[in-house]
Amino acid sequence: MKPLSRASIAVAALLLTLTYFLPLWEIELIAPQYPEGLGMEIWINQVQGQHPGDLAKINNLNHYIGMKHIKPESIPELRIMPWVMRAVMLFGLAVAISGRKWMLTAWLVIFLVVALAGLVDFYLWGYDYGHNLDLENAIIKVPGMTYQPPLIGSKKLLNFEAVSLPGLGGWAAIGSVLAGALIWFMETRRARKVIPNVD
């Protein structure tokens, strides 16, 4: 690979350091009774409210409709993800040092598998919280109603509008993999233009 491509891959890999300092995902709950906003941030190693006290308010609302409380310490993925992201980042730097295209291909595949696994896990987590309700102790009971937040986008949940989108750390990860894919495409295109001389 060209030196510029290798340097770009290094930058793309180092961009993943932002995932340790910025939220990966954000879920905002919009409702008239919360004009100041109410939301939750999913970081690489923790879940917290967008504002002080938000997580406690969300757990209080969950109690009314029979949802389980969100307890960050009970989510094993929050202990695993920092190590997974570190491995992806170090592999990206190894690709930049080696300059081998097959390693770049492997890095992109691993990156995409990790991202897909994360999204599937997030969906299953939301499904569990939104469907497995304690209706016996719920104060508000709506027959047939479930409260799974959207994976991405918005969804009406009673009088709340739930909006789920990547956070700044998530966008950094998306930018990293897109940069890697662009470099892979450019290197593939450049290799195809190289026509060996035939005597």
KASULVEN-V726282 format. One record per residue. N is the residue number from 0. RES is the residue in one letter. PSI is psi in radians with two decimals (999 if undefined). Layout:
N&RES&PSI  N&RES&PSI
This chain:
0&M&2.68  1&K&2.66  2&P&-0.66  3&L&-0.69  4&S&-0.73  5&R&-0.71  6&A&-0.68  7&S&-0.66  8&I&-0.70  9&A&-0.76  10&V&-0.75  11&A&-0.72  12&A&-0.75  13&L&-0.38  14&L&-0.43  15&L&-0.27  16&T&-0.45  17&L&-0.42  18&T&-0.26  19&Y&-0.24  20&F&-0.07  21&L&2.64  22&P&2.44  23&L&-0.64  24&W&2.64  25&E&2.38  26&I&2.05  27&E&2.40  28&L&2.04  29&I&2.17  30&A&2.62  31&P&-0.59  32&Q&-0.08  33&Y&1.18  34&P&-0.43  35&E&-0.12  36&G&2.66  37&L&2.21  38&G&3.05  39&M&2.43  40&E&2.33  41&I&1.95  42&W&3.08  43&I&-0.42  44&N&0.21  45&Q&2.82  46&V&2.25  47&Q&2.91  48&G&2.70  49&Q&-0.53  50&H&2.76  51&P&2.27  52&G&-0.12  53&D&-0.74  54&L&-0.66  55&A&-0.69  56&K&-0.73  57&I&-0.74  58&N&-0.60  59&N&-0.72  60&L&-0.71  61&N&-0.65  62&H&-0.68  63&Y&-0.58  64&I&0.10  65&G&0.19  66&M&2.68  67&K&2.64  68&H&2.54  69&I&1.98  70&K&1.78  71&P&-0.62  72&E&-0.26  73&S&0.11  74&I&1.79  75&P&-0.47  76&E&-0.51  77&L&-0.35  78&R&-0.45  79&I&-0.71  80&M&-0.67  81&P&-0.65  82&W&-0.68  83&V&-0.81  84&M&-0.65  85&R&-0.72  86&A&-0.74  87&V&-0.74  88&M&-0.78  89&L&-0.64  90&F&-0.69  91&G&-0.71  92&L&-0.61  93&A&-0.64  94&V&-0.78  95&A&-0.67  96&I&-0.75  97&S&-0.62  98&G&0.32  99&R&2.27  100&K&-0.59  101&W&-0.54  102&M&-0.63  103&L&-0.74  104&T&-0.79  105&A&-0.70  106&W&-0.78  107&L&-0.73  108&V&-0.82  109&I&-0.76  110&F&-0.83  111&L&-0.66  112&V&-0.76  113&V&-0.77  114&A&-0.77  115&L&-0.74  116&A&-0.68  117&G&-0.74  118&L&-0.72  119&V&-0.75  120&D&-0.70  121&F&-0.73  122&Y&-0.81  123&L&-0.64  124&W&-0.81  125&G&-0.65  126&Y&-0.78  127&D&-0.81  128&Y&-0.60  129&G&-0.35  130&H&-0.63  131&N&1.44  132&L&2.60  133&D&1.38  134&L&-0.40  135&E&-0.61  136&N&0.01  137&A&2.44  138&I&-0.69  139&I&2.10  140&K&2.08  141&V&1.92  142&P&2.25  143&G&-0.02  144&M&2.33  145&T&2.85  146&Y&0.56  147&Q&2.19  148&P&2.73  149&P&2.58  150&L&-0.80  151&I&2.42  152&G&-2.72  153&S&2.75  154&K&2.42  155&K&2.18  156&L&1.76  157&L&-2.16  158&N&0.26  159&F&2.57  160&E&1.95  161&A&2.19  162&V&2.12  163&S&2.08  164&L&2.77  165&P&2.52  166&G&-3.07  167&L&-0.65  168&G&-0.65  169&G&-0.74  170&W&-0.58  171&A&-0.73  172&A&-0.71  173&I&-0.76  174&G&-0.64  175&S&-0.85  176&V&-0.59  177&L&-0.67  178&A&-0.74  179&G&-0.71  180&A&-0.67  181&L&-0.74  182&I&-0.74  183&W&-0.77  184&F&-0.78  185&M&-0.71  186&E&-0.66  187&T&-0.75  188&R&-0.72  189&R&-0.71  190&A&-0.60  191&R&-0.39  192&K&-0.27  193&V&1.89  194&I&2.07  195&P&2.55  196&N&2.40  197&V&2.05  198&D&999
